[in-house]
Amino acid sequence: SDDLAGRAAARQGPVVKLRRSQFGRVLFSAGDQAIYLFTRDQGRKSRCYGACAKAWPPFFAKGRPRAGQGVRRSLLGTTKRRDGRRQVTYNGHPLYFYAHEGPRQVLCQNVREFGGLWLVVKRDGRPVR
């Protein structure tokens, strides 16, 4: 049934892919939202909650994140947030979106907000500096 297929897809989790941007090829969601890391995070632990998480919504995962073309599956993972929800990680960094960006836009590269820098992420897991 369709319901079963939907549940299987949900279990598989969101897709992370590479797209061209003005900063080279960087990580995007399946829906073409640019993906960022936050330099204030410590290891896999997110330090973005409250107002920060409203402006920079965490990239949540139900199920295991999947690697789109060019993305290294070995670098994908998840980390648990304080509320128990899982956030997608890449190379150990929790990942986020910017709430006021449309598809294929990268408006907030190297912006300092909430005590750290927001940087888009390259295929090798390092931020664009």
DSSP file with accessible surface (Angstrom, degrees, kcal/mol):
  #  RESIDUE AA STRUCTURE BP1 BP2  ACC     N-H-->O    O-->H-N    N-H-->O    O-->H-N    TCO  KAPPA ALPHA  PHI   PSI    X-CA   Y-CA   Z-CA
    1    1 A S     >        0   0  118      0, 0.0     4,-1.7     0, 0.0     3,-0.2   0.000 360.0 360.0 360.0 163.5    0.0    0.0    0.0
    2    2 A D  H  >  +     0   0  152      1,-0.2     4,-2.4     2,-0.2     5,-0.2   0.854 360.0  59.8 -61.7 -36.7    1.0    3.7   -0.4
    3    3 A D  H  > S+     0   0  103      1,-0.2     4,-2.3     2,-0.2    -1,-0.2   0.917 103.8  50.1 -60.4 -41.9    1.1    4.0    3.4
    4    4 A L  H  > S+     0   0  101     -3,-0.2     4,-2.4     1,-0.2    -1,-0.2   0.926 110.3  49.5 -62.8 -45.0    3.8    1.3    3.7
    5    5 A A  H  X S+     0   0   62     -4,-1.7     4,-2.4     1,-0.2    -1,-0.2   0.902 110.2  52.0 -61.7 -40.6    5.9    3.0    1.0
    6    6 A G  H  X S+     0   0   43     -4,-2.4     4,-2.2     1,-0.2    -2,-0.2   0.913 109.8  48.5 -62.3 -41.8    5.6    6.3    2.8
    7    7 A R  H  X S+     0   0  125     -4,-2.3     4,-2.3     2,-0.2    -2,-0.2   0.910 110.5  51.0 -66.0 -40.4    6.7    4.7    6.1
    8    8 A A  H  X S+     0   0   37     -4,-2.4     4,-1.6     1,-0.2    -2,-0.2   0.923 110.8  48.9 -63.3 -42.4    9.7    3.1    4.4
    9    9 A A  H  X S+     0   0   48     -4,-2.4     4,-1.0     1,-0.2    -1,-0.2   0.914 110.2  51.0 -63.8 -41.1   10.7    6.5    2.9
   10   10 A A  H >< S+     0   0   50     -4,-2.2     3,-0.6     1,-0.2    -1,-0.2   0.903 107.9  52.9 -63.2 -40.2   10.4    8.2    6.3
   11   11 A R  H 3< S+     0   0  168     -4,-2.3    53,-1.4     1,-0.2    -1,-0.2   0.840 103.1  58.4 -63.1 -34.6   12.6    5.5    7.8
   12   12 A Q  H 3< S-     0   0   99     -4,-1.6    -1,-0.2    51,-0.2    -2,-0.2   0.755 102.3-148.4 -70.0 -24.7   15.3    6.1    5.2
   13   13 A G    <<  -     0   0    6     -4,-1.0    51,-0.2    -3,-0.6    50,-0.1  -0.057  28.9 -32.1  85.2 176.0   15.5    9.8    6.2
   14   14 A P        -     0   0   32      0, 0.0    52,-3.1     0, 0.0     2,-0.4  -0.273  56.3-120.1 -74.9 155.5   16.3   13.0    4.3
   15   15 A V  E     -a   66   0A  36     50,-0.2    15,-1.1    52,-0.1     2,-0.4  -0.766  17.8-160.3 -96.0 136.8   18.6   13.3    1.3
   16   16 A V  E     +aB  67  29A   0     50,-2.6    52,-3.8    -2,-0.4     2,-0.3  -0.964  21.2 174.0-111.7 132.4   21.7   15.5    1.4
   17   17 A K  E     - B   0  28A  51     11,-3.1    11,-2.9    -2,-0.4     2,-0.4  -0.866  30.8-111.4-135.5 169.3   23.1   16.5   -2.0
   18   18 A L  E     + B   0  27A  18     51,-1.0     2,-0.3    -2,-0.3     9,-0.2  -0.850  35.2 173.1-101.6 138.3   25.7   18.7   -3.6
   19   19 A R  E     - B   0  26A  65      7,-2.2     7,-2.3    -2,-0.4     2,-0.2  -0.980  35.5-103.3-138.0 155.0   24.7   21.7   -5.7
   20   20 A R  E     + B   0  25A 193     -2,-0.3     2,-0.3     5,-0.2     5,-0.2  -0.503  46.7 163.5 -73.9 143.7   26.6   24.5   -7.4
   21   21 A S  E >   - B   0  24A  27      3,-1.0     3,-1.8    -2,-0.2    84,-0.1  -0.876  58.2 -87.1-145.1 178.7   26.5   27.9   -5.6
   22   22 A Q  T 3  S+     0   0  128      1,-0.3     3,-0.1    -2,-0.3    -2,-0.0   0.622 130.0  53.8 -67.0  -8.5   28.4   31.1   -5.7
   23   23 A F  T 3  S-     0   0   74      1,-0.5    -1,-0.3   105,-0.0     2,-0.2   0.076 122.0-101.8-109.4  20.4   30.7   29.4   -3.1
   24   24 A G  E <  S-B   21   0A  38     -3,-1.8    -3,-1.0     2,-0.1     2,-0.6  -0.495  75.2 -17.0  90.1-163.6   31.4   26.3   -5.2
   25   25 A R  E    S+B   20   0A 116     -5,-0.2    98,-0.5    -2,-0.2     2,-0.3  -0.677  78.3 162.7 -82.7 121.2   29.7   23.0   -4.7
   26   26 A V  E     -BC  19 122A   0     -7,-2.3    -7,-2.2    -2,-0.6    96,-0.2  -0.836  41.0 -76.3-134.5 170.4   28.2   22.8   -1.3
   27   27 A L  E     +B   18   0A   0     94,-2.2     8,-2.0    -2,-0.3     2,-0.3  -0.451  47.2 170.5 -74.3 138.0   25.6   20.8    0.6
   28   28 A F  E     -BD  17  34A   1    -11,-2.9   -11,-3.1     6,-0.2     6,-0.2  -0.945  32.3-110.4-136.5 159.9   21.9   21.3    0.0
   29   29 A S  E >   -B   16   0A  12      4,-2.4     3,-2.2    -2,-0.3   -13,-0.2  -0.350  42.0 -97.9 -78.8 171.7   18.7   19.4    1.1
   30   30 A A  T 3  S+     0   0   59    -15,-1.1   -14,-0.1     1,-0.3    -1,-0.1   0.829 127.9  57.4 -59.7 -29.7   16.6   17.5   -1.4
   31   31 A G  T 3  S-     0   0   51    -16,-0.2    -1,-0.3     2,-0.1    73,-0.0   0.227 122.9-107.2 -86.8  14.1   14.4   20.6   -1.5
   32   32 A D    <   +     0   0   22     -3,-2.2    72,-3.7     1,-0.2     2,-0.4   0.726  68.6 148.3  68.9  25.7   17.3   22.7   -2.6
   33   33 A Q        -     0   0   42     70,-0.2    -4,-2.4    71,-0.1    -1,-0.2  -0.794  51.9-115.1 -87.7 133.3   17.8   24.6    0.8
   34   34 A A  B     -D   28   0A   0     71,-0.6     2,-0.4    -2,-0.4    64,-0.4  -0.366  28.2-137.8 -64.6 145.4   21.4   25.5    1.5
   35   35 A I        -     0   0    0     -8,-2.0    86,-0.8    86,-0.1     2,-0.3  -0.897  21.5-172.1-111.8 135.8   22.8   23.7    4.5
   36   36 A Y  E     -EF  96 120B   0     60,-2.9    60,-2.3    -2,-0.4     2,-0.3  -0.868  15.7-146.2-123.0 157.3   25.0   25.4    7.1
   37   37 A L  E     - F   0 119B   4     82,-2.7    82,-2.1    -2,-0.3     2,-0.5  -0.814  19.1-132.2-113.9 164.2   27.1   24.6   10.1
   38   38 A F  E >   - F   0 118B   4     56,-0.5     3,-1.5    -2,-0.3    80,-0.2  -0.970   2.8-149.4-120.5 120.4   27.6   26.8   13.2
   39   39 A T  T 3  S+     0   0   55     78,-2.6    79,-0.1    -2,-0.5    -1,-0.1   0.690  94.3  64.6 -67.9 -15.1   31.1   27.4   14.5
   40   40 A R  T 3  S+     0   0   93     77,-0.3    -1,-0.3     2,-0.1    78,-0.1   0.698  77.6 103.7 -81.1 -18.0   29.9   27.7   18.1
   41   41 A D  S <  S-     0   0   18     -3,-1.5     2,-0.7    53,-0.1     5,-0.2  -0.333  70.7-135.5 -60.1 146.2   28.7   24.1   18.2
   42   42 A Q  B >   -I   45   0C 130      3,-1.5     3,-2.2    51,-0.0     2,-0.1  -0.915  58.5 -55.9-111.0 107.3   31.0   21.9   20.2
   43   43 A G  T 3  S-     0   0   57     -2,-0.7    -2,-0.0     1,-0.3     0, 0.0  -0.386 119.8 -19.0  61.4-130.6   31.7   18.6   18.4
   44   44 A R  T 3  S+     0   0  116     49,-0.1     2,-0.5    -2,-0.1    -1,-0.3   0.437 114.2 105.1 -86.7  -0.6   28.3   17.0   17.7
   45   45 A K  B <   -I   42   0C 155     -3,-2.2    -3,-1.5    49,-0.1     2,-0.2  -0.729  66.8-136.8 -90.0 122.6   26.5   19.0   20.3
   46   46 A S        -     0   0   11     -2,-0.5    36,-0.1    34,-0.2    -2,-0.1  -0.516  18.5-174.6 -75.0 138.9   24.3   21.8   19.1
   47   47 A R        +     0   0   93     -2,-0.2     2,-0.7    -9,-0.1    -1,-0.1   0.025  57.6 101.9-115.8  23.8   24.4   25.2   20.8
   48   48 A a        +     0   0    0      4,-0.1     2,-0.3     5,-0.0    -2,-0.1  -0.903  44.2 135.5-114.3 101.7   21.5   26.6   18.8
   49   49 A Y    >   +     0   0   51     -2,-0.7     3,-1.4     4,-0.0     5,-0.1  -0.856  52.5   7.8-134.8 169.6   18.2   26.6   20.7
   50   50 A G  T 3> S+     0   0   50     -2,-0.3     4,-1.2     1,-0.3     5,-0.2  -0.335 132.4   4.6  62.8-128.7   15.4   29.1   21.2
   51   51 A A  H 3> S+     0   0   68      1,-0.2     4,-2.0     2,-0.2    -1,-0.3   0.857 133.4  56.7 -59.3 -36.3   15.6   32.2   19.1
   52   52 A a  H <> S+     0   0    6     -3,-1.4     4,-2.9     1,-0.2    -1,-0.2   0.950 106.4  48.2 -59.9 -47.4   18.7   30.8   17.3
   53   53 A A  H  4 S+     0   0   22      1,-0.2    -1,-0.2     2,-0.2    -2,-0.2   0.704 108.4  55.9 -71.9 -17.0   16.8   27.7   16.2
   54   54 A K  H  < S+     0   0  166     -4,-1.2    -1,-0.2    -3,-0.2    -2,-0.2   0.901 116.1  35.7 -75.1 -44.4   13.9   29.8   15.0
   55   55 A A  H  < S+     0   0   19     -4,-2.0    44,-2.9     1,-0.3    45,-0.3   0.840 132.1  32.0 -73.9 -34.8   16.3   31.8   12.7
   56   56 A W  S  < S-     0   0    0     -4,-2.9    -1,-0.3    -5,-0.2    42,-0.2  -0.731  85.6-156.2-126.0  77.5   18.4   28.7   11.9
   57   57 A P        -     0   0   41      0, 0.0    40,-2.6     0, 0.0    -3,-0.1  -0.318  22.9-114.6 -60.7 131.9   16.1   25.7   12.0
   58   58 A P  B     -G   96   0B   9      0, 0.0     2,-1.1     0, 0.0    38,-0.3  -0.340  25.4-113.9 -60.2 148.7   18.0   22.4   12.7
   59   59 A F        -     0   0   12     36,-2.6    29,-3.3    29,-0.3    36,-0.3  -0.770  43.0-157.0 -85.2  97.5   18.1   19.9    9.8
   60   60 A F  B     -J   87   0D  59     -2,-1.1     2,-0.4    27,-0.2    27,-0.3  -0.504   6.6-154.3 -81.7 151.3   16.0   17.2   11.5
   61   61 A A        -     0   0    8     25,-2.3     2,-0.6    -2,-0.2    25,-0.4  -0.990  15.8-171.1-127.7 125.7   16.1   13.5   10.5
   62   62 A K  S    S-     0   0  158     -2,-0.4   -49,-0.3   -52,-0.1     2,-0.1  -0.982  80.1  -6.9-103.0 113.5   13.5   10.9   10.9
   63   63 A G  S    S-     0   0   38     -2,-0.6   -51,-0.2   -50,-0.1   -52,-0.1  -0.323 116.0 -32.3  90.2-178.1   15.5    7.8    9.9
   64   64 A R        -     0   0  200    -53,-1.4    -2,-0.1   -51,-0.2    14,-0.0  -0.608  65.4-116.7 -83.0 127.0   19.0    7.6    8.6
   65   65 A P        -     0   0    9      0, 0.0     2,-0.4     0, 0.0   -50,-0.2  -0.310  30.7-139.3 -60.8 146.9   20.1   10.6    6.3
   66   66 A R  E     -a   15   0A  93    -52,-3.1   -50,-2.6   -53,-0.0     2,-0.6  -0.878   7.5-123.2-114.9 145.4   20.9    9.5    2.8
   67   67 A A  E     -a   16   0A  23     -2,-0.4   -50,-0.2   -52,-0.2     3,-0.1  -0.736  23.1-157.6 -89.3 119.9   23.8   10.7    0.5
   68   68 A G    >   -     0   0   20    -52,-3.8     3,-2.1    -2,-0.6   -51,-0.1  -0.235  52.2 -46.3 -77.8-178.3   22.8   12.2   -2.8
   69   69 A Q  T 3  S+     0   0  182      1,-0.3   -51,-1.0   -51,-0.1    -1,-0.2  -0.230 130.2   9.1 -56.2 129.5   25.2   12.3   -5.7
   70   70 A G  T 3  S+     0   0   27      1,-0.3     2,-0.3    -3,-0.1    -1,-0.3   0.283  98.2 119.3  87.1 -11.7   28.6   13.5   -4.7
   71   71 A V    <   -     0   0   13     -3,-2.1     2,-0.8   -55,-0.2    -1,-0.3  -0.698  68.1-121.3 -90.5 138.8   27.9   13.4   -0.9
   72   72 A R    >>  -     0   0   96     51,-0.5     3,-1.8    -2,-0.3     4,-0.6  -0.700  15.8-160.2 -83.7 111.1   30.1   11.1    1.2
   73   73 A R  G >4 S+     0   0  183     -2,-0.8     3,-1.4     1,-0.3    -1,-0.2   0.854  89.5  63.6 -56.9 -36.6   27.8    8.6    3.0
   74   74 A S  G 34 S+     0   0  108      1,-0.3    -1,-0.3    -3,-0.1    -2,-0.1   0.720 100.9  52.2 -64.2 -19.9   30.5    7.9    5.6
   75   75 A L  G <4 S+     0   0   32     -3,-1.8    16,-2.3    16,-0.1    17,-0.6   0.577  90.3  96.1 -92.0 -10.7   30.4   11.6    6.7
   76   76 A L  E <<  +K   90   0D  26     -3,-1.4     2,-0.3    -4,-0.6    14,-0.2  -0.603  46.4 127.9 -83.3 141.1   26.6   11.6    7.3
   77   77 A G  E     -K   89   0D  19     12,-2.2    12,-3.0    -2,-0.3     2,-0.3  -0.891  43.7-112.2-163.2-167.6   25.2   10.9   10.7
   78   78 A T  E     -K   88   0D  30     10,-0.3     2,-0.3    -2,-0.3    10,-0.2  -0.953  13.7-158.4-138.7 160.4   22.8   12.3   13.4
   79   79 A T  E     -K   87   0D  17      8,-2.1     8,-2.9    -2,-0.3     2,-0.4  -0.964  26.5-113.1-134.5 152.3   23.0   13.8   16.9
   80   80 A K  E     -K   86   0D 133     -2,-0.3   -34,-0.2     6,-0.2     6,-0.2  -0.737  26.6-148.4 -91.0 131.8   20.4   14.0   19.6
   81   81 A R    >   -     0   0   13      4,-3.0     3,-2.4    -2,-0.4   -36,-0.0  -0.440  35.4 -95.2 -88.1 170.1   19.1   17.4   20.6
   82   82 A R  T 3  S+     0   0  193      1,-0.3    -1,-0.1    -2,-0.1    -2,-0.0   0.806 126.3  53.8 -56.7 -31.4   17.9   18.3   24.1
   83   83 A D  T 3  S-     0   0  100      2,-0.1    -1,-0.3     1,-0.1     3,-0.1   0.393 120.5-108.5 -85.9   4.3   14.3   17.5   23.1
   84   84 A G  S <  S+     0   0   40     -3,-2.4    -2,-0.1     1,-0.3     2,-0.1   0.289  76.7 132.2  91.2 -12.4   15.3   14.0   21.9
   85   85 A R        -     0   0  118     -5,-0.1    -4,-3.0     1,-0.1     2,-0.4  -0.413  58.0-117.3 -72.4 153.7   14.8   14.8   18.2
   86   86 A R  E     - K   0  80D 103    -25,-0.4   -25,-2.3    -6,-0.2     2,-0.4  -0.761  23.1-159.3 -96.2 135.9   17.6   13.8   15.8
   87   87 A Q  E     -JK  60  79D   0     -8,-2.9    -8,-2.1    -2,-0.4   -27,-0.2  -0.927  24.8-112.8-113.5 136.3   19.6   16.4   13.8
   88   88 A V  E     - K   0  78D   0    -29,-3.3     7,-2.4    -2,-0.4     2,-0.3  -0.424  34.3-166.2 -67.1 139.1   21.6   15.5   10.7
   89   89 A T  E     -LK  94  77D   1    -12,-3.0   -12,-2.2     5,-0.2     2,-0.4  -0.904  11.3-162.1-121.3 156.2   25.4   15.8   11.0
   90   90 A Y  E >  S-LK  93  76D   1      3,-1.8     3,-2.2    -2,-0.3   -14,-0.2  -0.983  83.0  -9.9-138.1 124.1   28.1   15.9    8.3
   91   91 A N  T 3  S-     0   0   71    -16,-2.3   -15,-0.1    -2,-0.4   -16,-0.1   0.851 132.7 -55.7  55.2  33.0   31.7   15.2    9.3
   92   92 A G  T 3  S+     0   0   20    -17,-0.6    -1,-0.3     1,-0.2   -16,-0.1   0.376 110.9 123.0  85.5  -5.1   30.4   15.5   12.9
   93   93 A H  E <   -L   90   0D  60     -3,-2.2    -3,-1.8    32,-0.1    -1,-0.2  -0.802  64.4-124.0 -93.6 126.7   28.9   19.0   12.5
   94   94 A P  E     -L   89   0D   1      0, 0.0   -56,-0.5     0, 0.0     2,-0.3  -0.398  34.0-134.9 -60.5 143.2   25.2   19.5   13.3
   95   95 A L        +     0   0    0     -7,-2.4   -36,-2.6   -36,-0.3     2,-0.3  -0.789  25.1 178.6-112.0 151.4   23.5   21.0   10.2
   96   96 A Y  B     -EG  36  58B   0    -60,-2.3   -60,-2.9    -2,-0.3     2,-0.3  -0.914  19.8-138.3-140.8 164.2   21.0   23.8    9.9
   97   97 A F        -     0   0   36    -40,-2.6     2,-0.5    -2,-0.3   -62,-0.1  -0.764  28.0-116.1-112.7 166.2   19.0   25.9    7.3
   98   98 A Y    >   -     0   0   42    -64,-0.4     3,-1.3    -2,-0.3   -42,-0.2  -0.929  21.6-141.2-101.9 129.1   18.5   29.6    7.3
   99   99 A A  T 3  S+     0   0   46    -44,-2.9   -43,-0.1    -2,-0.5    -1,-0.1   0.728  94.6  51.5 -64.4 -24.1   14.8   30.3    7.8
  100  100 A H  T 3  S+     0   0  132    -45,-0.3     2,-0.4     2,-0.0    -1,-0.3  -0.024  87.8 100.6-108.9  30.7   14.6   33.3    5.4
  101  101 A E    <   -     0   0   12     -3,-1.3     3,-0.1   -67,-0.1    -3,-0.0  -0.928  57.2-146.8-113.9 143.1   16.2   31.6    2.3
  102  102 A G    >   -     0   0   23     -2,-0.4     3,-1.9     1,-0.2   -68,-0.3  -0.391  48.8 -56.2 -92.8 177.3   14.4   30.2   -0.7
  103  103 A P  T 3  S+     0   0   84      0, 0.0   -70,-0.2     0, 0.0    -1,-0.2  -0.249 123.6   6.7 -55.1 137.3   15.5   27.2   -2.7
  104  104 A R  T 3  S+     0   0  150    -72,-3.7     2,-0.3     1,-0.2   -71,-0.1   0.470  98.3 129.1  68.9   5.8   19.0   27.5   -4.2
  105  105 A Q    <   -     0   0   81     -3,-1.9   -71,-0.6   -73,-0.3     2,-0.4  -0.726  37.8-173.5 -91.1 141.9   19.8   30.7   -2.3
  106  106 A V        +     0   0    5     -2,-0.3     3,-0.1    -3,-0.1   -84,-0.1  -0.853  26.4 146.6-129.3  93.9   22.9   31.2   -0.2
  107  107 A L        +     0   0  101     -2,-0.4    -1,-0.1     1,-0.1    -6,-0.0   0.589  63.7  49.5-103.4 -16.1   22.4   34.5    1.6
  108  108 A C    >   +     0   0   13      3,-0.1     3,-1.5   -10,-0.0    10,-0.2   0.088  64.1 145.7-122.5  24.0   24.1   34.0    5.0
  109  109 A Q  T 3  S+     0   0   24      1,-0.3    10,-0.2    -3,-0.1    20,-0.0  -0.430  81.6   3.1 -61.5 130.3   27.6   32.5    4.2
  110  110 A N  T 3  S+     0   0   89      8,-2.1     2,-0.4     1,-0.2    -1,-0.3   0.786  92.4 151.2  64.7  29.9   30.1   33.8    6.8
  111  111 A V  E <   -H  118   0B  48     -3,-1.5     7,-2.2     7,-0.9     2,-0.6  -0.758  41.6-137.7 -89.9 137.6   27.4   35.7    8.8
  112  112 A R  E     +H  117   0B 166     -2,-0.4     2,-0.3     5,-0.2     5,-0.2  -0.883  41.8 144.1 -97.9 118.8   28.1   36.1   12.5
  113  113 A E  E >   +H  116   0B  68      3,-2.4     3,-1.1    -2,-0.6    -2,-0.0  -0.979  57.6  13.6-153.4 143.8   25.0   35.6   14.6
  114  114 A F  T 3  S-     0   0   81     -2,-0.3     3,-0.1     1,-0.2    -1,-0.1   0.827 131.3 -53.7  58.2  33.8   24.2   34.0   18.0
  115  115 A G  T 3  S+     0   0   55      1,-0.2     2,-0.3   -76,-0.0    -1,-0.2   0.580 121.8  58.0  85.5  10.6   27.8   34.0   19.0
  116  116 A G  E <  S- H   0 113B   1     -3,-1.1    -3,-2.4   -77,-0.0     2,-0.3  -0.937  82.0 -90.0-156.8 177.9   29.3   32.2   16.0
  117  117 A L  E     - H   0 112B  26     -2,-0.3   -78,-2.6    -5,-0.2     2,-0.5  -0.763  26.7-142.0 -97.5 146.0   29.8   32.1   12.3
  118  118 A W  E     +FH  38 111B   0     -7,-2.2    -8,-2.1    -2,-0.3    -7,-0.9  -0.940  28.5 177.3-107.1 122.5   27.4   30.3    9.9
  119  119 A L  E     -F   37   0B   0    -82,-2.1   -82,-2.7    -2,-0.5   -10,-0.1  -0.979  28.8-122.3-132.3 138.7   29.2   28.6    7.0
  120  120 A V  E     -F   36   0B   0     -2,-0.4     8,-2.7   -84,-0.2     2,-0.4  -0.363  36.2-119.0 -74.1 163.3   28.1   26.4    4.1
  121  121 A V  B     -M  127   0E   0    -86,-0.8   -94,-2.2     6,-0.2   -86,-0.1  -0.887  15.4-143.4-120.2 131.9   29.7   23.0    3.9
  122  122 A K  B >   -C   26   0A  70      4,-3.0     3,-2.3    -2,-0.4   -96,-0.2  -0.362  36.9 -97.6 -84.4 168.9   31.9   21.4    1.2
  123  123 A R  T 3  S+     0   0  108    -98,-0.5   -51,-0.5     1,-0.3    -1,-0.1   0.819 123.0  57.2 -55.1 -34.8   31.8   17.8    0.1
  124  124 A D  T 3  S-     0   0   46      2,-0.1    -1,-0.3     1,-0.1   -53,-0.0   0.456 120.4-107.5 -81.5   1.8   34.8   16.9    2.3
  125  125 A G  S <  S+     0   0    0     -3,-2.3    -2,-0.1     1,-0.3   -35,-0.1   0.401  80.6 123.9  91.8  -3.9   32.8   18.2    5.4
  126  126 A R        -     0   0  140      1,-0.1    -4,-3.0    -5,-0.1    -1,-0.3  -0.668  63.8-111.8 -90.6 148.4   34.8   21.3    5.9
  127  127 A P  B     -M  121   0E  21      0, 0.0     2,-0.5     0, 0.0    -6,-0.2  -0.411  28.8-109.6 -72.9 152.2   33.2   24.7    5.9
  128  128 A V              0   0   21     -8,-2.7    -8,-0.2    -2,-0.1   -18,-0.2  -0.716 360.0 360.0 -75.1 126.7   33.7   27.3    3.1
  129  129 A R              0   0  194     -2,-0.5   -20,-0.0   -10,-0.1   -10,-0.0  -0.835 360.0 360.0-111.3 360.0   35.8   30.0    4.7
